[in-house]
Amino acid sequence: MSEYPQAFDHMLAAWNEPDKSRVRGHLEQALHPDVRFVDPSIDVSGIDGFEANVYDVQEKIPGAVYSRTSGVDSQHNFYRYHWAIHLNDELLVNGFDVVETAEDGRVLCVIGFFGDVPEK
C-alpha cells in the first residue's frame, strides 16, 4: 500500500466510531474546515455537514463496518482507493473515492462513487 495522509485513517475511524462523542474528534483531525463530501446520495460542505452525514448513515445502517479494500494511489494532492460497507459480513455496497487534500494533509474534498465502474 502506498503512503497516504494519516487523515484518511481518522476519516475512516469516524465512520466506524460507535461512540458519537468521539466522531467529531476524528473528523477534526481528518478534515479541512472547508471540506466538501459528494456521493450519489449527498453533497455537503463543512465539518458539521460531514458529521451530520456520518450520524445519518450510522442510524440507517447500525452496526455497519466501513473499510478501504485497496491500496491508495496518488498524484499531487489527489488520492483514490476502493472501499466497502459490510453488515454482518455481508457486502452492502462497494465503491471508490477520489480525495483531494489540503497542503496540511487534511481532506479538502471527497468524491465518492457507488459500485464498480461500468464496462464500456
Backbone torsions as a table, in degrees:
resi	resn	phi	psi	omega
1	MET	NA	135.1	179.6
2	SER	-74.6	167.8	178.0
3	GLU	-70.9	146.8	177.0
4	TYR	-151.1	160.8	-178.2
5	PRO	-63.1	141.9	177.5
6	GLN	-58.8	-23.1	178.3
7	ALA	-56.0	-31.4	-179.7
8	PHE	-63.5	-38.7	178.9
9	ASP	-67.3	-37.9	177.9
10	HIS	-67.9	-39.2	179.0
11	MET	-63.4	-44.3	178.1
12	LEU	-65.2	-39.9	179.0
13	ALA	-61.3	-35.3	178.8
14	ALA	-61.8	-42.2	179.8
15	TRP	-64.4	-31.7	-176.6
16	ASN	-95.7	-2.7	-175.4
17	GLU	-75.2	116.1	179.0
18	PRO	-77.1	-21.1	-177.5
19	ASP	-93.8	106.4	-177.0
20	LYS	-56.6	-28.2	-178.8
21	SER	-70.8	-12.2	-179.5
22	ARG	-104.1	-12.1	-177.9
23	VAL	-60.5	-47.8	-176.3
24	ARG	-59.4	-38.7	178.9
25	GLY	-60.6	-42.8	176.4
26	HIS	-62.2	-44.9	-176.6
27	LEU	-65.7	-38.3	179.8
28	GLU	-65.9	-29.0	176.4
29	GLN	-79.1	-25.5	-174.0
30	ALA	-93.1	-36.5	-164.5
31	LEU	-110.1	141.1	169.0
32	HIS	-71.3	145.4	-179.1
33	PRO	-54.7	-28.9	-178.8
34	ASP	-95.5	22.0	-176.7
35	VAL	-55.0	146.6	172.8
36	ARG	-125.2	134.6	179.6
37	PHE	-124.1	121.4	-176.2
38	VAL	-131.9	129.4	168.0
39	ASP	-146.4	-179.3	-176.3
40	PRO	-59.0	-16.9	-176.0
41	SER	-106.6	-9.8	-172.9
42	ILE	-160.2	156.9	173.0
43	ASP	-145.6	101.9	-177.5
44	VAL	-126.6	157.3	177.3
45	SER	-128.1	151.5	177.8
46	GLY	84.0	157.6	-179.5
47	ILE	-63.7	-37.0	178.9
48	ASP	-60.9	-43.2	179.3
49	GLY	-65.9	-41.6	178.5
50	PHE	-63.1	-46.5	-179.3
51	GLU	-60.0	-44.5	178.9
52	ALA	-61.0	-38.2	178.0
53	ASN	-65.3	-41.9	177.3
54	VAL	-57.1	-49.1	-179.3
55	TYR	-62.4	-40.3	-179.4
56	ASP	-63.0	-45.7	-179.3
57	VAL	-68.4	-41.0	177.9
58	GLN	-60.9	-37.3	177.8
59	GLU	-67.1	-39.7	-178.5
60	LYS	-73.0	-30.5	-177.7
61	ILE	-131.3	67.5	-178.6
62	PRO	-61.1	136.3	177.7
63	GLY	85.2	1.1	179.7
64	ALA	-67.5	151.1	178.2
65	VAL	-117.1	127.9	-177.5
66	TYR	-106.5	132.8	-178.3
67	SER	-146.8	153.5	168.4
68	ARG	-83.8	135.6	-176.3
69	THR	-116.4	13.2	179.1
70	SER	-147.1	175.9	168.8
71	GLY	-72.6	179.4	-179.8
72	VAL	-115.2	123.1	178.8
73	ASP	-100.3	144.9	-177.6
74	SER	-145.4	156.5	169.3
75	GLN	-154.5	133.4	-177.0
76	HIS	52.1	-124.5	177.6
77	ASN	-106.0	28.3	179.9
78	PHE	-117.5	142.7	-177.1
79	TYR	-137.1	153.9	173.6
80	ARG	-142.5	147.9	179.4
81	TYR	-162.9	159.8	175.9
82	HIS	-95.1	153.3	179.4
83	TRP	-142.9	168.6	177.4
84	ALA	-150.1	154.7	173.3
85	ILE	-120.6	123.5	179.0
86	HIS	-118.0	150.6	172.0
87	LEU	-136.1	121.8	-177.8
88	ASN	52.6	45.8	179.4
89	ASP	64.5	10.2	177.1
90	GLU	-104.8	130.8	178.5
91	LEU	-68.7	123.2	176.5
92	LEU	-94.2	-45.2	-179.5
93	VAL	-159.4	146.7	172.2
94	ASN	-127.0	170.4	179.2
95	GLY	177.1	-162.7	175.6
96	PHE	-145.2	155.7	177.7
97	ASP	-118.1	147.0	165.1
98	VAL	-114.6	124.0	-173.3
99	VAL	-122.9	135.0	173.0
100	GLU	-108.7	135.7	177.0
101	THR	-111.9	153.7	173.8
102	ALA	-77.8	171.9	-179.5
103	GLU	-58.8	-28.6	-179.6
104	ASP	-84.1	2.5	177.3
105	GLY	91.4	-7.9	178.1
106	ARG	-78.5	153.2	-175.9
107	VAL	-72.3	125.3	179.8
108	LEU	-100.2	-34.6	-178.7
109	CYS	-153.4	136.4	173.5
110	VAL	-122.5	123.6	174.6
111	ILE	-116.2	110.0	-176.0
112	GLY	-104.7	145.4	176.8
113	PHE	-125.3	140.5	178.4
114	PHE	-94.2	142.0	174.7
115	GLY	77.4	-173.1	179.3
116	ASP	-84.9	159.0	175.5
117	VAL	-68.0	130.0	-179.1
118	PRO	-61.6	148.2	174.6
119	GLU	-75.0	159.9	-177.6
120	LYS	-62.5	NA	NA
